[in-house]
Amino acid sequence: MHFGILGAGAVGCYYGARLAQAGHRVTLMGRPAFAEAVTAQGLRLETAGFDGFVAVEGASEASALAGCAVILFCVKSGDTEEAGRQLLPHLGPDTEILSLQNGVDNAERLSAVLGRAVVPTAVYVASEMAGPGHVLHHGRGELVLGDSPVSATLAEVLPQAGIPVTISDTVIRSLWEKLVLNCAYNALSAVARMPYGRIVAVEGVKEAMEEVRGECVAVAGALGIALTKPMIDEILGLSRTMPNQFSSTAQDMARGKATEIDHLNGYVVRKGAELGVPTPVNRLLVAMVKLAEAKAADQ
């Protein structure tokens, strides 16, 4: 199959590399320097059992994604609409689009721009860009796909590339469950500049995470989404399975990039305000990240 990856960050590069390893044609859209480098030498994938280059096609224009059977849409949440507008003129009538993004409303927002269905997808992978054209995998890698005409085919194709897949008609709940994890870890990892394992060892962090979880569950419940997990033990368990992982928000801040905080804790705050659900801890975490961003911008 021909897969297009829109958004050549840690998530897009990891899944693109795995698909290319399995023999699929992969076109990765990123910045011109990235596109030239990976086209010339391949994309370096580093995992626990593999460290080498895989052949991919680099591109810096959305027109290169014309003709793709499936596009994995992996841009930052704040770029969803603009990236969608760039992609729209180049979509074939049968191209399927999967939203592999943080947050819970990206597929809906992208669908409004494209005028077609987008498959919401919950992503569970720990990876980072360790250098130009070099993706480093820390753990996991499974996807939960919303039910769609292409989901059954992908549930056969993707596992052959080492990508576990579950098809779910409650994928929005899965996205909310992941949002709870992100709200618990992302801001704290970014502001403290610490990985997950060190964060939870600090006094008071467990209690703060419990309060973050409670606010998220309350907002989701007000939206008609009953969350029974993750419980606090599952949240803390992430620090044991990925003790050295820095959150995506921390990685963005370290690289001087805009964070997705408005689509993580900030989303919970906005929805809470609309529904009359108090979210003081999430609001404080948003403010802390924005203060850190403002300080970095002044330097």
C-alpha positions in Angstrom: 0.0 0.0 0.0 1.0 3.6 -0.4 0.9 5.4 2.9 1.3 9.1 3.3 2.4 10.6 6.6 1.5 14.3 7.1 3.5 15.5 10.0 7.0 14.1 10.2 7.4 14.2 14.0 8.1 11.4 16.4 4.7 9.7 15.9 4.6 10.0 12.1 8.2 9.0 11.6 7.8 5.9 13.9 4.8 4.6 12.1 6.2 5.5 8.7 9.4 3.7 9.4 7.6 0.6 10.6 5.4 0.5 7.5 8.5 1.1 5.2 10.2 -1.8 7.0 7.3 -4.0 6.0 7.7 -3.1 2.4 5.0 -0.5 2.0 5.6 2.7 0.0 5.8 5.6 2.4 5.8 9.3 1.7 6.7 11.4 4.7 5.8 15.1 4.5 8.0 17.5 6.5 10.3 20.5 6.1 12.4 20.7 3.0 15.7 19.8 4.8 14.1 16.8 6.3 12.5 15.7 3.0 15.9 15.9 1.2 17.7 14.1 4.0 15.4 11.1 4.3 15.0 10.7 0.5 18.8 10.6 0.1 19.7 8.3 3.0 16.5 6.9 4.4 14.9 7.4 7.8 16.8 6.1 10.8 14.7 3.9 13.1 16.2 3.0 16.5 14.3 0.5 18.6 15.3 -2.1 21.2 16.0 -4.6 18.5 16.8 -2.6 15.4 19.0 0.4 14.5 19.2 1.2 10.9 17.9 3.2 7.9 14.7 2.4 6.1 13.8 3.7 2.6 11.1 6.3 2.5 10.2 9.2 0.2 10.5 12.6 1.7 8.3 15.5 0.6 7.7 19.1 1.6 4.5 19.8 -0.3 1.1 18.2 0.2 0.9 17.5 -3.5 3.3 14.6 -3.0 0.6 12.8 -1.0 -1.7 12.6 -4.1 -2.4 9.0 -4.9 -1.9 7.6 -1.4 -4.3 4.9 -0.3 -4.1 6.0 3.4 -2.9 9.1 5.0 -1.8 9.2 8.6 -2.5 12.7 9.8 0.1 13.4 12.5 0.4 17.2 12.8 0.2 19.1 16.1 -3.4 19.8 17.1 -3.0 23.5 16.7 -2.2 23.0 13.0 -5.1 20.7 12.1 -7.2 23.1 10.1 -4.3 24.7 8.1 -2.7 21.3 7.3 -6.2 20.1 6.3 -6.6 23.0 3.9 -3.2 22.2 2.3 -4.1 18.6 1.9 -7.6 19.0 0.5 -6.8 19.7 -3.2 -4.7 16.6 -3.4 -7.0 14.0 -2.0 -8.3 11.2 -4.2 -11.9 10.1 -3.8 -11.0 6.9 -2.1 -8.1 8.1 0.1 -8.7 7.3 3.8 -7.5 9.6 6.5 -6.6 8.6 10.0 -6.1 11.2 12.7 -3.1 10.1 14.9 -3.1 13.2 17.1 -3.3 14.2 20.8 -6.6 15.5 22.0 -10.1 14.3 21.4 -11.6 16.5 18.7 -9.1 16.5 15.9 -10.9 14.1 13.7 -14.1 16.1 14.0 -12.2 19.4 13.2 -10.4 17.9 10.3 -13.5 16.3 8.9 -15.2 19.7 8.8 -12.3 21.1 6.7 -12.1 18.1 4.3 -15.8 17.5 3.9 -15.3 13.8 4.4 -15.1 11.2 7.2 -11.8 11.0 9.2 -11.0 8.0 11.3 -10.3 9.0 14.9 -7.3 7.0 16.2 -5.9 6.6 19.7 -2.1 6.3 19.6 -0.1 4.6 22.3 3.6 5.0 21.5 6.6 6.5 23.3 9.0 7.9 20.7 11.1 11.0 20.0 13.1 12.6 17.3 16.7 12.0 18.5 18.1 13.9 15.6 17.3 15.0 12.0 15.7 12.0 10.3 16.3 9.8 13.4 13.3 8.5 15.3 14.0 6.7 18.7 11.4 4.3 20.0 11.0 3.9 23.8 8.1 1.6 24.0 4.6 0.5 22.9 3.1 1.3 19.5 -0.5 0.1 19.4 -3.3 1.9 17.7 -7.1 2.0 18.4 -9.0 2.8 15.3 -12.5 4.0 15.0 -14.8 1.7 12.9 -14.7 2.6 9.2 -14.7 0.9 5.8 -10.9 0.7 5.8 -10.5 -0.3 9.4 -10.8 -4.1 8.8 -8.2 -3.9 6.0 -5.8 -1.9 8.2 -6.3 -4.4 11.1 -4.7 -7.0 8.8 -2.0 -4.8 7.2 -0.7 -2.9 10.2 0.1 -5.8 12.5 2.2 -7.3 9.7 4.3 -4.1 10.1 4.6 -4.7 13.9 1.8 -2.2 14.7 -0.9 -3.8 16.9 -4.4 -2.6 16.1 -7.8 -2.7 17.8 -11.0 -1.5 16.1 -13.4 0.2 18.5 -16.8 1.8 18.2 -16.0 3.7 21.4 -12.7 5.2 20.2 -13.7 8.6 21.5 -13.8 7.1 25.0 -10.3 5.7 24.3 -9.1 9.2 23.2 -10.5 10.6 26.5 -8.7 7.9 28.5 -5.5 8.9 26.8 -6.3 12.6 27.4 -6.4 11.8 31.1 -2.9 10.4 30.9 -1.7 13.4 29.0 -3.3 15.8 31.4 -1.6 14.1 34.3 1.9 14.0 32.9 2.5 16.4 30.0 2.5 19.7 31.8 4.4 18.4 34.8 7.1 16.8 32.7 7.4 20.0 30.7 7.6 22.5 33.5 9.9 20.3 35.7 11.9 19.1 32.7 11.8 15.7 34.1 10.9 12.2 32.8 7.9 10.3 34.1 9.8 8.1 36.6 11.3 11.1 38.4 8.0 13.1 38.4 6.0 10.6 40.4 8.7 10.2 43.0 8.2 13.9 44.1 6.0 14.5 47.1 2.5 15.7 46.3 2.6 14.7 42.6 0.4 11.6 43.1 -2.3 13.6 44.8 -2.1 16.3 42.1 -2.6 13.6 39.4 -5.6 12.3 41.3 -7.1 15.8 41.2 -6.4 16.2 37.5 -8.0 12.8 36.8 -11.1 13.8 38.8 -11.6 17.0 36.9 -11.2 15.2 33.5 -13.7 12.5 34.5 -16.2 15.1 35.7 -15.9 17.0 32.4 -16.2 13.9 30.3 -19.2 12.8 32.3 -20.9 16.1 31.7 -20.4 15.4 28.0 -22.1 12.0 28.3 -18.8 10.0 28.3 -18.5 7.7 31.3 -14.8 7.1 32.1 -14.0 4.2 34.4 -10.3 4.3 33.5 -7.5 5.1 33.8 -7.6 4.8 37.5 -4.8 6.4 39.5 -2.8 3.1 39.7 -2.9 2.9 35.9 -1.7 6.5 35.6 1.2 5.9 38.0 1.9 2.6 36.2 3.0 4.6 33.1 6.0 5.9 35.1 7.1 2.4 35.7 6.8 1.2 32.1 8.3 4.4 30.6 10.4 5.9 33.4 12.7 7.8 31.1 10.1 9.2 28.8 9.6 13.0 28.6 6.2 14.1 27.6 5.5 15.5 24.1 4.9 18.9 25.7 8.3 18.7 27.3 9.9 17.7 24.0 8.2 20.6 22.2 9.4 23.1 24.8 12.9 21.8 24.7 13.0 22.4 20.9 11.4 25.8 21.2 8.2 24.7 19.5 4.6 25.6 20.3 3.0 23.0 22.7 -0.4 21.4 22.4 -1.4 22.4 26.0 -4.5 24.2 24.7 -5.7 20.9 23.3 -4.8 18.8 26.4 -5.4 20.4 29.8 -6.7 23.5 28.0 -9.4 21.5 26.3 -10.6 20.2 29.7 -10.6 23.7 31.1 -12.6 25.1 28.1 -15.2 22.4 28.2 -15.4 22.6 31.9 -16.2 26.3 31.7 -18.9 25.6 29.1 -20.5 23.0 31.2 -20.1 24.6 34.6 -17.6 22.0 35.8 -14.7 23.4 37.9 -11.2 22.5 36.7 -8.8 24.5 38.9 -5.8 22.1 38.8 -5.9 21.7 35.0 -6.2 25.5 34.7 -3.1 26.0 36.9 -1.1 23.5 34.8 -2.1 25.3 31.6 -1.0 28.6 33.2 2.4 27.1 34.3 3.1 25.8 30.8 2.2 29.2 29.2 4.4 31.0 31.7 7.3 28.7 30.8 6.6 29.3 27.1 6.6 33.1 27.6 9.8 32.9 29.5 11.5 30.9 26.8 10.2 33.4 24.2 11.9 36.3 26.1 15.3 34.6 26.0 
